Amino acid sequence: MLLLEREPDISIEMDEPTVVATWENRAQIIDIMNSALHMSHEFQLLWNSSGETGRLSQDDTDRLVELLQEISDLNEMLMRLA
């Protein structure tokens, strides 16, 4: 069973960096967004494959964990563009 725990949202207390889009980093931002779109689609496929049981196979669960890590990596890349 996969249990995900959400950390408390403390973003209000911290100043978050602003992502600045420029002509120099435009291609990087587009690549990051394309990757995010692909991951979102793959996540949707995993969700749909859970079927009526609402459960994922071990392989699908492993892929879901990989996707979550990839999403985290994309977020870090995007924040470095600030």
C-alpha positions as CSV (number, residue, x, y, z in Angstrom):
1,M,0.0,0.0,0.0
2,L,1.3,3.5,-0.9
3,L,0.7,6.1,1.7
4,L,1.5,9.7,0.9
5,E,1.8,12.2,3.7
6,R,1.4,15.9,3.0
7,E,3.8,18.3,4.7
8,P,2.2,21.4,6.3
9,D,2.0,24.3,3.9
10,I,4.4,26.9,5.2
11,S,4.8,28.8,1.9
12,I,2.9,31.8,3.3
13,E,5.7,32.3,5.8
14,M,8.5,32.2,3.2
15,D,9.3,34.3,0.2
16,E,9.3,32.1,-2.8
17,P,11.5,32.9,-5.8
18,T,9.8,34.3,-8.8
19,V,10.4,32.5,-12.1
20,V,11.5,35.0,-14.7
21,A,10.9,34.1,-18.3
22,T,13.4,35.6,-20.7
23,W,14.3,35.0,-24.3
24,E,17.4,33.2,-23.0
25,N,15.6,30.7,-20.9
26,R,12.4,30.4,-22.9
27,A,13.4,27.1,-24.5
28,Q,14.3,25.6,-21.1
29,I,10.9,26.6,-19.7
30,I,9.1,25.1,-22.7
31,D,11.0,21.9,-22.3
32,I,10.1,21.7,-18.6
33,M,6.5,22.4,-19.4
34,N,6.4,19.8,-22.1
35,S,7.9,17.2,-19.7
36,A,5.3,18.2,-17.1
37,L,2.6,17.7,-19.7
38,H,3.9,14.2,-20.6
39,M,4.1,13.3,-16.9
40,S,0.6,14.5,-16.3
41,H,-0.7,12.3,-19.1
42,E,1.3,9.3,-17.8
43,F,-0.2,10.0,-14.3
44,Q,-3.7,10.0,-15.8
45,L,-3.0,6.7,-17.5
46,L,-1.9,5.2,-14.2
47,W,-5.0,6.6,-12.5
48,N,-7.2,5.1,-15.2
49,S,-5.4,1.7,-15.0
50,S,-6.4,1.4,-11.3
51,G,-9.9,0.6,-12.6
52,E,-12.8,-0.2,-10.4
53,T,-10.6,-1.5,-7.5
54,G,-8.8,1.8,-7.1
55,R,-5.6,-0.1,-6.7
56,L,-2.4,-0.1,-8.7
57,S,-0.2,-3.0,-9.5
58,Q,3.3,-3.0,-8.0
59,D,4.8,-1.9,-11.3
60,D,2.4,1.0,-11.6
61,T,3.0,2.0,-8.0
62,D,6.8,2.0,-8.7
63,R,6.2,4.1,-11.8
64,L,4.0,6.5,-9.8
65,V,6.8,7.0,-7.3
66,E,9.3,7.6,-10.2
67,L,6.9,10.2,-11.6
68,L,6.6,12.0,-8.3
69,Q,10.4,12.2,-8.2
70,E,10.6,13.5,-11.8
71,I,8.0,16.2,-11.0
72,S,10.1,17.2,-8.0
73,D,13.1,17.4,-10.2
74,L,11.3,19.6,-12.8
75,N,10.2,21.9,-10.0
76,E,13.8,22.3,-8.9
77,M,14.9,23.0,-12.4
78,L,12.2,25.6,-12.8
79,M,13.2,27.3,-9.5
80,R,16.8,27.5,-10.7
81,L,15.7,29.6,-13.6
82,A,14.6,32.4,-11.2
